[in-house]
Amino acid sequence: MSIYINGINILNNLPNPNLLVGTKDYSGEWLQASKIWSHEFDGTYHGFKVLKQMQSWGGLGSYIYVEAGKAYTFSAYIKSTASSWVSFYYSMNGNNENGYTPSATTTPNGSLRIMATDWKRISQTFTVKTSGYIHPRVEKSVEDGVLYIAGMKLEEGSRDTDWCPNVNDFASASELESLKKTVEELKSRIGGGN
């Protein structure tokens, strides 16, 4: 299907869903988030919360199940003051990492190495050879310098599309109704002198 506006197929420009949850503000469960990555406010970049890492390895990421035969694209805004390469990785460090099994195999395994002293949107596409879990992350291999990261996205397909939230980042109708009820109860208590 095609929808054209001024001769441009707008469906070609729609972003693919983000498979990672909480990538605008790093809410939710992120491996290494509280151990190695600084949660102190380092500002924002394009509206995304910026996290920083000063140690080596310990990439910020979460686990996700991927299917054999499909292509996925991993992207993030990154910047580094380190004198070494910054690398993308997808594979887990074993077949049963933190209870996630089996481990998927990908090509490439995630060895994109870049130097980024200014903010850059970096992406790499990989193909899944065997279904299982991956742990997409960005790491640096040496202690020097600081690695900054913002706006991570994992999407199905071989195209890097604009960032968008995961559908689970939105509140459900029942959650919004519950919140509305709580606010109304608090208003009545405050208004009632309690």
Buried (B, 14 or more C-beta within 10 A) or exposed (E): EEEEEEEEEEEEEEBBBBBBBBBBBBEBEBBBBEEBBBEEEBEEBEEBBBBBBBBBBBBBBBBBEBEEEEBBBBBBBBBBEBEBBBBBBBBBEEEEBEEBEEBBBBEEEBEBEBEBEEBBBBBBBBBBEEBBBBBBBBBBEEEEBBBBBBBBBBBBEEEBBEBBBBEEBEEEEEEEEEEEEEEEEEEEEEEEEE
